[in-house]
Amino acid sequence: MSPELISILVLVVVFVIATTRSVNMGALAFAAAFGVGTLVADLDADGIFAGFPGDLFVVLVGVTYLFAIARANGTTDWLVHAAVRLVRGRVALIPWVMFALTGALTAIGAVSPAAVAIVAPIALSFATRYSISPLLMGTMVVHGAQAGGFSPISIYGSIVNGIVERENLPGSEVGLFLASLVANLLIAAVLFALLGGRKLWARGAVTPEDGGVLGTGGTEPTGSGTGAGTGAGTGPGAGTGTGAGAGTGGTAPTAVAVRPDQETGGTEGTGVRLTPARMATLAALVALVVAVLGFDLDAGLTAVTLAVVLSTAWPDDSRRAVGEIAWSTVLLICGVLTYVGVLEEMGTITWAGEGVGGIGVPLLAAVLLCYIGAIVSAFASSVGIMGALIPLAVPFLAQGEIGAVGMIAALAVSATVVDVSPFSTNGALVLAAAPDVDRERFFRQLMIYGGIVVAAVPALVWLVLVVPGFG
């Protein structure tokens, strides 16, 4: 048995154990990376740790730390109220606002994870307050980021178009952008319809003071009362939550009138007014956006720095914030990606790609390359996978039986639309940013949805973009 095949089988075993036993998959993956790296790939500790995603570790810690402070001092609640006023109380529009916002950020040049890191915590705080499925809100943010991700001036678009030019392949910058935009827009529309969007429309308009409404993605609430609420439920896309305004999909809605201090997490009588701590936190969030988008600074290091400044100025608000960092998510993601790094180091991914590229049937090779791009990208860098797969596609593209424009667009969409996986950077950020949810349940939901995307989307984009022979 070849070392490459052994490494793939070990990954399957990791998934099986993590699914059937209550063991953190990240811890299992670290053990697998140690075993396979040492015994099969003949790597030393430095070679194994070369795959540790240090940048993603800092991003996950820094962003969740900063937004834990924002939740503690009521800043996220103020932003939620502002968003409700912006759409005139139509809660159903908020997922689309978040989709458009992340799409606009990536289209003008933001790296996709940076846009998700900025938008996801606010979007998911809103989802908790207004009983929107966290799966719906999180996936809308990620698909929005990918919808704008291939504009001619975007990071992804520039990289792919550069590879196409370097390989002397025919390309279409506008066609690439539209392929990703339309694919993600259609997926978002389906998600909105299936995960409670129609019920959100039926809910009608709310006022910002209706933050205690509980229920499933929302029918019109009934009843009233006083005090904090607790929501729990089951069903597709359902999450769990406790506290004022938290709720889940799957049970009948309940309305709860909440005191202003409960709504905002502030002190009695403060309502949603801007306090000095909240103004400083808002300034920190703006600074994060400017630093990442305007000066290309690292999102994780910037977020940690801003969080430390806020913690120093208002220690009471920030005392428990470190404990609210999504440490289990950090362990899970970093462990899995470290193992993927071992696979890359020992050549498993290249081995699989070259095996597919050698198939003599161009259309079959094309769809298999799309699937390899989707599967690997669900655990690794989307850009890195595109950079490897497009050159692998050159030999059979040169035969003229496959349209280059359609094939490149199909590879690009397949390798990025799966970033909703909780093992990818974007999916991990969504998982870490969701407040007041059962993280194990939410992780399973993202993993199942990511699996559906991996199984379905490559075949669909192959059918639409490759089979007709565009380009």
Salt bridges, closest charged atoms under 4 A:
ASP77 OD1 - ARG129 NH2 2.27
GLU209 OE2 - ARG85 NH2 3.82
ASP261 OD1 - ARG259 NE 3.00
GLU263 OE1 - HIS81 NE2 3.00
GLU268 OE1 - ARG259 NE 3.64
ASP316 OD1 - ARG319 NH2 2.70
GLU324 OE1 - ARG71 NH2 3.95
